[in-house]
Amino acid sequence: MFFETMKNIATEENYKELFVTNSGLFLEIARNNVLLVATYLFTQIVPPVFYAYLIMLLRNKNSVKVIRWFMYIPGLLPTIAAMLMWRYGIYGINPDGALNIIIRFFGGTPIPFLGNSKYAIWSILFIGFPWVGGFLLFYGALMTVPTEVYDACELEGCGLIRRFFVIDLPFIMGQVKYVSIGAIIAGVKSVGRIMATTE
C-alpha cells in the first residue's frame, strides 16, 4: 500500500510539474513531437513513392537495376551508424563537419547544427536526406499493377500525373497505410535519434 501511495504522489507531482510549473516546456515538447511525426510521415512516404514511380517509368532495364542497387545501399546501414555518420561526418561536433567546411569555403560562419536548440530540431529532421528508405516496398507494389490497366489508361489519353493518382496510388494504398503506421510510431519514439545526435 505504501509503495502504491508513493507511486500516485510521484505521478501527480510529475503531471503538475509538466502541465503547470513548466507549461511552456510542455508546449515545446508537444510542438516538437508533432513536427517529428509529420516529418517522419512525409519522409517515409512521399520521396520513396516518388523515386519508385520514377524508376518504374524507366524503359532501360539495365539502368533500373543499377539505380535500384545504388538507392538500396543507404538501407544497408544500421540506423545508429547512419546517425553517427550524420553527427560526426556531415554536421560535425566542433563545427568541422562537411556542411560547415562548405560554408567556410564560401566565406560563411560555421553553424552549430546540433549544439544550438535553434538549429538542432531542423538538423535532426533533415537526417536521412534524400530519404530513399523504403522505396523498394513501393516499387514492388507498383510492379504488381497489371499492364492491361496501363494500356487502357494510354488509350484513354491519361497523362502520367493523372495515371499516378487514378491507378498507381490506389494500388499501393495498402503499403502507404502500413508505412504510415510505422512512421507515426517512429516519430513518437524518435528519442533514439535525438540521443544519438545531440546527446
Secondary structure, 3 states (H helix, E strand, C coil): CHHHHHHHHHHHHHHHHHHHHCHHHHHHHHHHHHHHHHHHHHHHHHHHHHHHHHHHHCCCHHHHHHHHHHHHHHHHCCHHHHHHHHHHHHHCCCCCCHHHHHHHHCCCCCCCCCCCHHHHHHHHHHCCCCCCCCHHHHHHHHCCCCHHHHHHHHHCCCCHHHHHHHHHHHHCHHHHHHHHHHHHHHHHCCHHHHHHHHC
